Amino acid sequence: QVQLVESGGGLVQPGGSLRLSCAASGSIFSINAVGWFRQAPGKQRELVAEIPFGGGTNYADSVKGRFTISRDNAKNTVFLQMNSLEPEDTAVYYCNAKVVLTSDVRYEYDYWGQGTQVTVSS
């Protein structure tokens, strides 16, 4: 069983910063790709940032230049540094990981964290 546990959400004023963490645990052989998604009330879940298999990073246009995704492979942890936060960033943030459970790397499984609330308000 694999678990993703997020932390670091909270209430912050506009212009402030938060750093989200997501730690993966369980029977993990490797993690191919990681990402952060968010869902605001009444809206669909959307991709915020990702590190795809093979490396590199991708960001939603709305967060480019403000958010940075990174990962610590040794600790199976992914981070999202969020700077210059805006009220429009208010949402529940979810981490996602595509996990390989055995040495057969052709098979990966999708796992999600439970979500952490980020509220940007004065």
Salt bridges, closest charged atoms under 4 A:
GLU46 OE2 - ARG38 NE 2.72
ASP61 OD1 - LYS64 NZ 3.12
GLU86 OE2 - ARG66 NE 3.87
ASP89 OD1 - ARG38 NH1 2.96
ASP89 OD2 - ARG66 NH1 2.75
ASP104 OD2 - ARG106 NH2 2.82
ASP110 OD1 - LYS98 NZ 2.92
